[in-house]
Amino acid sequence: MGVKLLDAWVSPFGQRVRIALAEKGVEYEYVEENLAEKSRLLLESNPVHKKIPVLIHDGNPVCESLIIVEYIDDVWDKKPHLLPAHPYLRAQPRFWADFVDKKIYECGTRLWKLKGEEQAEAKKEMIEILKLLAAELGDKTYFGGDAFGFVDVALVPFTSWFYSYERCAGFSVEAECPEIVAWAKRCMERESVKKTLYDPEKVYEFVCFLKKRYGVE
Amino acid sequence: MDPLSPPPPPPATAAAAAAGEGAGCCDLKLLGSWASSYTHRVQLALKLKGLEFEYAEEDLSNKSPALLQSNPVYQKVPVLLHSPRGAVTESLVILHYLDDAFPALRPLLPSDPFDRALARFWCHFADDKLGPAVGAVFASSGEAQKAAVAQVHENLKLIENELREGAFKGKRFFGGDGIGILDIVLGCGSYWLAVFEEVTEAKLVDPDAFPLFYAWLKDFEAQEEVKDTIPAIDRLLEYARGLRQMILSHTTTATAAAAAATTAAATSTNIAVDSST
């Protein structure tokens, strides 16, 4: 029955799964969902949230991007391991991936959706979030250390949204957090990331479309 | 202290972690709050695994240096300190850590990867959807509360459905024959349902509407380790009544009620106490 991924091209959550599958060399069928007209398969596979991504493995649906990534690491228990073997060293990536999940998307959405004081507040928060992540990265190659890992997978899709955040809110990620930009460049040298992430200009086009749709000037 | 300033680097190196090999149970210390259901999750997990630990009650209006240093990102309880490795924060991360660190002691997660993914999905649902919905009931009144109650019922229907004909059909607990991670996560929030029903007079868990969920909850609450963990009901009622008074006296508009809902959604965590001052 194989592996099928229900996804939407621009979704950073879907991209996490695509990167994980690529890192593990798993072959799968990619299904582009029209989110304005969700397929029956999607509605049946994720009846609770009706959201992508959904990984269907031998007919069994797995939902929620970080849960899917961990599932992939569990099932294809071979290199590269996205979570380290040692218990304490596993806890840190879980914490930081959860941090990325709680903070980046929500704050990023406020950056393009809001204006004035609310946008300024979101900008301040985003910079603080990125600075915290930069501190956690330190001088490591990846968040996983020498090895590309769980937190890298969780965060890297959002790097193609930085340009959109910068354009909408008026700031420079490179100026505020050069370490994060340098890390993003290193990630882009990986085949899995390079072939999954879209050009930031293309993402910005999409954000502009969203802004029109929500009536944000 | 700026909660978002970069934390000091933790000893998360292979050497430091390896130094913890064979660490005894008395090296475990839990920073918690007696009314925090997130703290209860960890206490229950530790008891189920038969692990001894030192417990330190945090005054959330005056957080200890140990808490601020070990959880600089969120400054919240629970925090598990496992000497000499370091701190683990966020209750679900802690529960996973306990399974990773003590795999031979009563696993909290299922062994099958798909079952694990399923348990994690519903834990996330509990934290993302059900918890905030219950908090919203507690923080509101009138029409807003009616809407919040309807939302809770929608969420409970989904869980009831999984018990009746879904992933957990025919099981005594979500973890199977014994309590697992999802029982802990759902259970340690669910005792608040009865408390909130009493304090707000909203009907949340109707045994006729949600017979399987209700039966599971009673079974869960009857377990020795659970009885040992959950505070006495009159203490919880007193706490909830006090908080409810404060919320109602501060909220006069639906907007304010919504803002308070975020605060009260964490009634079962420490945030409510902290941000209410």
HADDOCK unambig.tbl for C-alpha pairs under 7 A between the chains (distance, minus, plus):
assign (segid A and resid 62 and name CA) (segid B and resid 117 and name CA) 6.68 0.50 0.50
assign (segid A and resid 67 and name CA) (segid B and resid 117 and name CA) 5.94 0.50 0.50
assign (segid A and resid 67 and name CA) (segid B and resid 120 and name CA) 6.86 0.50 0.50
assign (segid A and resid 71 and name CA) (segid B and resid 113 and name CA) 6.05 0.50 0.50
assign (segid A and resid 71 and name CA) (segid B and resid 117 and name CA) 6.29 0.50 0.50
assign (segid A and resid 74 and name CA) (segid B and resid 113 and name CA) 6.12 0.50 0.50
assign (segid A and resid 75 and name CA) (segid B and resid 113 and name CA) 6.48 0.50 0.50
assign (segid A and resid 87 and name CA) (segid B and resid 97 and name CA) 6.07 0.50 0.50
assign (segid A and resid 87 and name CA) (segid B and resid 100 and name CA) 4.98 0.50 0.50
assign (segid A and resid 87 and name CA) (segid B and resid 101 and name CA) 5.17 0.50 0.50
assign (segid A and resid 88 and name CA) (segid B and resid 17 and name CA) 6.35 0.50 0.50
assign (segid A and resid 88 and name CA) (segid B and resid 97 and name CA) 6.88 0.50 0.50
assign (segid A and resid 89 and name CA) (segid B and resid 12 and name CA) 6.39 0.50 0.50
assign (segid A and resid 91 and name CA) (segid B and resid 88 and name CA) 6.74 0.50 0.50
assign (segid A and resid 91 and name CA) (segid B and resid 93 and name CA) 6.14 0.50 0.50
assign (segid A and resid 91 and name CA) (segid B and resid 97 and name CA) 5.89 0.50 0.50
assign (segid A and resid 94 and name CA) (segid B and resid 93 and name CA) 6.24 0.50 0.50
assign (segid A and resid 95 and name CA) (segid B and resid 93 and name CA) 6.29 0.50 0.50
assign (segid A and resid 128 and name CA) (segid B and resid 4 and name CA) 6.54 0.50 0.50
assign (segid A and resid 132 and name CA) (segid B and resid 4 and name CA) 6.80 0.50 0.50
assign (segid A and resid 132 and name CA) (segid B and resid 5 and name CA) 6.85 0.50 0.50
assign (segid A and resid 132 and name CA) (segid B and resid 6 and name CA) 5.38 0.50 0.50
assign (segid A and resid 135 and name CA) (segid B and resid 6 and name CA) 5.69 0.50 0.50
